[in-house]
Amino acid sequence: MKPARLPHIDALRGISALGVLTVHSGVDGLPLWASRTVIFGARGVQLFFVLSGFSILLSLEESLRAHKHVDWRAFFLRRIMRIGPLFWLLMPFYFFLRGTAFEPLEWLMTATFSHGLSPIWFNSLVPGGWSIGTEFLFYLSVPFVAKFVLNSRSALIFVVIACAVAHIGVQFPLFYFSLPAKGTLEGYLYSSYIGQIPVFAIGVFSYHAFRASEPQALRQWVTLAVALLMGFALNLVRPYILVSYVFGILVFVMKEWQPRLVVNSALQWIGKLSFGLYLTHFIALELRSIVLDLPKVSATWKLIPPLGQEALSFSMVLGVSLILSYGAYRWVEQPGIALGRRLTNPQPNRSPRDPFRD
């Protein structure tokens, strides 16, 4: 028996991937209101992190129900085999594509998902790889979360503590470093585990609210909203955390309310491809640049109105990205997932149930 999936989780993953792809495709030819809307797509990474915090705890619950315990070795090995194969495959590809200098330590840290600890290499080898490094550091904290964050009340406390840690962890280094270093440092600190831990914590809170009684869950959501708004008013909570709270609400309420505009087969399919879509759409962006630089194409392109250029550009990037991500899912990700299952469940008489599904 395979574990039941929550259809809105895959759909929201699809939306998060499309949001990131859209903002990376560019907004130059769009009206101001449209460009501001598209730029919001960058928050797709935060939506993905909220979904990660939620779905990982859900998978742990299923593991406890099926096996009466959590096999942490299996958990980590399966998570590595879920994100590793495609990420490792793209490391040399992007290295040769970009033509950067070879740095052995950079490769070692990136291959072991520890590049999120480096302000220099957190996003240098694989574009967008900063989020994978941050995600993996969250995996390392899951045993702690599973042991100490046991209900919606403790999850609320976890979010508040995470916000305090993020504020101190980001503001303290910025205060003591000289101004020229602040731009690069602030970008790293925002992208780091320290900066993003409140987002994961909101996903954890959403899971516990999901499992709590409705009156209790509503009280805790209201309490958390008040705490975050107070923190925002005191300049202790940044806007992306408030946006993540809204994402957490969406994950919670859509267990009952699933509008077809959001939860549909197309977005669920894209959600299943979302990991590959996120990592490979940079290839589509490079191919777009190559095509548009061709003399004949460039001359024709200039005749198209700006809005039409943006629509065609996005369609080109989306189409190529979907093809690449489908191939990656079928021939790289799925075999990696299957290998992770075989490595952690070698006995043929044991249940094929995958408590750590993607």
C-alpha positions in Angstrom: 0.0 0.0 0.0 1.4 3.4 -1.0 0.9 6.4 1.2 -1.9 8.7 0.3 -0.8 12.0 -1.2 -2.4 15.4 -0.4 -3.1 16.7 -3.9 -2.8 20.4 -2.9 0.8 19.8 -1.8 1.9 18.9 -5.3 -0.2 21.7 -6.8 1.4 24.3 -4.5 4.8 22.9 -5.3 3.9 23.4 -9.0 3.0 27.0 -8.2 6.2 27.6 -6.3 8.3 26.4 -9.2 6.4 28.4 -11.8 6.7 31.5 -9.7 10.5 31.2 -9.6 10.7 30.4 -13.3 8.5 33.4 -14.1 10.6 35.9 -12.2 13.8 34.5 -13.7 12.4 34.8 -17.2 12.4 38.6 -16.8 9.9 41.4 -16.5 11.4 44.1 -18.7 8.5 44.4 -21.1 5.7 44.2 -18.6 3.6 47.1 -17.2 4.5 48.2 -13.7 1.6 46.4 -12.0 2.4 43.2 -13.9 6.1 43.3 -13.2 5.5 43.8 -9.4 3.2 40.7 -9.5 5.8 38.6 -11.4 8.6 39.6 -9.0 6.5 38.2 -6.2 7.2 34.8 -7.9 10.6 34.9 -6.1 8.7 34.0 -3.0 8.1 30.6 -4.6 11.2 29.4 -2.7 9.6 30.3 0.6 6.5 28.4 -0.4 8.7 25.4 -1.2 10.3 25.6 2.2 7.0 25.8 4.0 5.8 22.8 2.1 9.0 21.0 3.0 8.5 21.6 6.7 4.9 20.4 6.5 5.5 17.3 4.3 8.6 16.0 6.0 6.7 15.8 9.4 3.8 14.2 7.6 6.1 11.5 6.2 7.6 11.0 9.7 4.1 10.5 11.0 3.5 7.8 8.4 6.7 6.1 9.3 5.8 5.9 12.9 2.4 4.6 12.1 3.8 1.9 9.8 7.0 0.9 11.6 6.5 2.2 15.2 9.7 4.1 15.0 11.7 6.5 12.8 14.8 5.0 11.1 16.9 8.2 10.8 19.5 6.4 8.7 16.9 5.6 6.2 15.5 9.1 6.4 18.8 10.8 5.6 19.8 8.3 2.9 16.5 8.6 1.1 16.5 12.4 1.3 20.1 12.4 -0.2 19.0 10.1 -3.0 16.0 12.3 -3.6 17.9 15.5 -4.2 21.4 14.2 -4.9 21.5 12.5 -8.3 20.2 15.4 -10.4 22.1 18.0 -8.3 25.3 16.1 -8.7 24.7 15.6 -12.5 24.2 19.3 -13.0 27.3 20.3 -11.1 29.8 19.5 -13.9 27.3 20.7 -16.5 27.0 24.2 -15.1 30.7 24.3 -14.4 31.6 23.8 -18.0 28.7 26.0 -19.2 29.9 28.9 -17.1 33.6 28.3 -17.5 34.5 29.2 -13.9 37.8 28.3 -12.2 38.0 24.9 -10.5 38.0 25.1 -6.7 38.3 21.7 -5.0 36.8 22.9 -1.7 33.9 24.5 -3.5 33.1 21.2 -5.3 33.4 19.2 -2.0 31.1 21.5 -0.1 28.6 21.6 -2.9 28.6 17.9 -3.4 28.0 17.3 0.3 25.3 20.0 0.4 27.3 22.0 2.9 27.8 24.9 0.6 25.1 26.8 2.5 27.7 27.3 5.2 29.9 29.4 2.9 29.2 33.0 2.1 31.4 32.6 -1.1 30.1 29.3 -2.5 26.5 29.1 -1.3 25.2 29.7 -4.8 28.3 29.6 -7.0 28.4 26.2 -8.8 24.8 25.3 -9.4 22.5 28.3 -10.0 19.7 28.3 -7.5 21.7 25.8 -5.5 21.6 28.0 -2.4 18.1 26.7 -1.6 19.2 23.0 -1.8 22.0 23.7 0.7 19.5 25.5 3.0 17.0 22.7 2.6 19.6 20.0 3.5 20.6 21.9 6.7 16.9 21.8 7.6 17.0 18.0 7.1 19.8 17.9 9.7 17.5 19.7 12.2 14.5 17.4 11.7 15.5 14.9 14.5 15.5 17.9 16.9 12.2 19.1 15.6 10.6 15.7 15.8 11.8 15.2 19.4 10.9 18.6 20.9 8.2 20.2 18.7 5.3 17.9 19.5 2.1 20.0 19.1 0.8 23.3 17.8 1.7 25.1 21.0 5.4 24.0 20.9 5.4 24.7 17.1 4.3 28.3 17.8 7.1 28.7 20.3 9.5 27.2 17.7 8.4 29.8 15.1 8.9 32.7 17.6 12.4 31.4 18.6 13.3 30.9 14.9 12.3 34.5 14.1 14.5 35.7 17.0 17.4 33.6 15.8 17.0 34.9 12.3 16.9 38.5 13.4 20.0 38.2 15.5 21.8 36.0 13.1 21.3 38.4 10.2 21.5 41.8 11.9 24.5 41.0 14.2 27.0 40.3 11.4 25.7 43.2 9.3 26.2 45.6 12.2 29.9 44.6 12.7 30.9 44.4 9.0 31.9 47.5 7.0 29.4 48.9 4.5 31.0 47.6 1.3 30.6 44.0 2.5 27.0 44.4 3.5 25.4 43.8 0.1 26.9 40.4 -0.5 26.8 39.4 3.1 23.1 40.4 3.5 22.2 38.3 0.4 24.0 35.3 1.9 22.5 35.7 5.4 19.0 36.0 3.9 19.5 32.8 1.9 21.2 30.9 4.7 19.6 28.4 7.1 19.7 31.1 9.8 17.7 33.5 7.6 15.2 30.9 6.4 14.6 28.8 9.5 11.5 30.8 10.4 10.0 29.7 7.0 10.6 26.1 7.7 9.3 26.6 11.2 6.0 27.9 9.8 5.7 24.7 7.7 6.2 22.7 10.9 3.6 24.8 12.6 1.2 24.3 9.7 1.6 20.5 10.1 0.8 20.5 13.8 -2.2 22.9 13.2 -3.3 20.4 10.5 -3.3 17.7 13.1 -4.9 19.7 15.9 -8.6 20.3 16.6 -10.1 23.1 14.6 -10.7 25.5 17.5 -7.3 25.0 18.9 -5.7 25.4 15.4 -7.5 28.6 14.8 -6.5 30.0 18.2 -2.9 29.2 17.5 -3.0 30.7 14.0 -4.4 34.0 15.4 -1.8 34.0 18.2 1.0 33.5 15.7 -0.4 36.2 13.4 -0.4 38.7 16.4 3.2 37.7 17.4 4.5 38.1 13.8 2.7 41.4 13.3 4.1 42.8 16.5 7.6 41.6 15.4 7.1 43.3 12.1 6.0 46.6 13.7 9.2 46.5 15.8 11.3 45.7 12.7 12.2 42.3 14.1 10.3 40.2 11.5 11.0 40.7 7.8 8.2 40.8 5.1 9.2 37.4 3.7 8.3 35.8 7.0 4.8 37.3 6.9 4.4 36.0 3.4 5.5 32.6 4.6 2.7 32.8 7.2 0.2 33.3 4.5 1.6 30.2 2.7 1.3 28.2 5.9 -2.4 29.3 6.1 -2.9 28.1 2.5 -1.3 24.7 3.3 -3.6 24.4 6.3 -7.0 25.5 4.8 -6.6 23.7 1.5 -7.0 20.3 3.3 -10.7 21.1 3.0 -10.9 24.0 0.4 -9.3 22.9 -2.9 -10.3 25.2 -5.7 -9.9 23.7 -9.2 -7.9 26.8 -10.3 -5.2 25.7 -7.9 -5.6 22.0 -7.3 -5.8 20.5 -10.8 -4.0 17.8 -12.7 -1.8 20.2 -14.6 -0.4 21.9 -11.5 0.0 18.6 -9.7 2.0 17.2 -12.6 4.2 20.3 -12.6 4.5 19.9 -8.8 5.9 16.4 -9.3 8.5 17.9 -11.7 9.2 20.9 -9.5 12.6 19.9 -8.2 13.9 19.3 -11.7 12.1 22.4 -13.1 13.8 24.5 -10.5 17.3 23.3 -11.2 17.1 22.9 -15.0 15.2 26.1 -16.0 18.5 27.9 -15.9 19.5 25.8 -18.9 16.4 27.0 -20.7 17.3 30.6 -19.9 20.8 30.0 -21.5 19.2 28.4 -24.6 16.9 31.4 -24.9 19.8 33.8 -24.8 21.6 31.8 -27.5 18.6 31.7 -29.8 17.7 35.4 -29.4 21.3 36.4 -30.1 21.2 34.8 -33.6 21.2 37.6 -36.2 18.0 36.6 -38.0 16.1 35.9 -34.8 17.3 39.1 -33.2 16.2 41.2 -36.2 12.7 39.7 -36.1 12.5 39.8 -32.3 12.8 43.6 -32.4 9.7 43.9 -34.5 7.6 42.2 -31.7 6.0 44.5 -29.1 7.6 44.3 -25.6 4.6 42.5 -24.1 4.6 40.0 -26.9 8.3 39.4 -26.4 7.8 38.6 -22.7 5.0 36.2 -23.5 7.0 34.4 -26.2 10.1 34.4 -24.0 8.2 32.9 -21.0 6.6 30.3 -23.2 10.0 29.3 -24.7 11.6 29.0 -21.2 8.6 27.1 -19.8 8.4 24.6 -22.7 12.1 23.8 -22.6 12.1 23.6 -18.8 9.2 21.1 -18.8 10.9 18.9 -21.3 14.1 18.9 -19.4 12.5 18.4 -16.0 10.4 15.5 -17.3 13.5 13.8 -18.6 15.3 14.5 -15.3 12.4 13.2 -13.2 12.0 10.0 -15.3 15.7 9.1 -15.9 17.5 10.6 -12.9 15.2 11.4 -10.0 13.0 8.3 -10.1 15.9 5.9 -10.3 17.6 7.8 -7.5 14.4 7.5 -5.3 14.2 3.8 -6.2 17.8 3.2 -5.3 17.3 4.9 -1.9 14.4 2.6 -1.2 16.5 -0.5 -2.1 19.4 0.7 0.1 17.2 1.2 3.1 14.7 -1.6 2.5 16.6 -4.5 1.1 14.5 -7.3 2.5 12.0 -8.6 -0.1 9.4 -9.5 2.5 9.1 -6.0 3.9 6.4 -3.6 2.9 7.2 -1.4 -0.1 5.6 1.6 1.6 7.8 4.6 1.3 7.4 6.7 4.4 9.9 9.3 3.2 8.4 10.0 -0.2 9.3 13.1 -2.2 
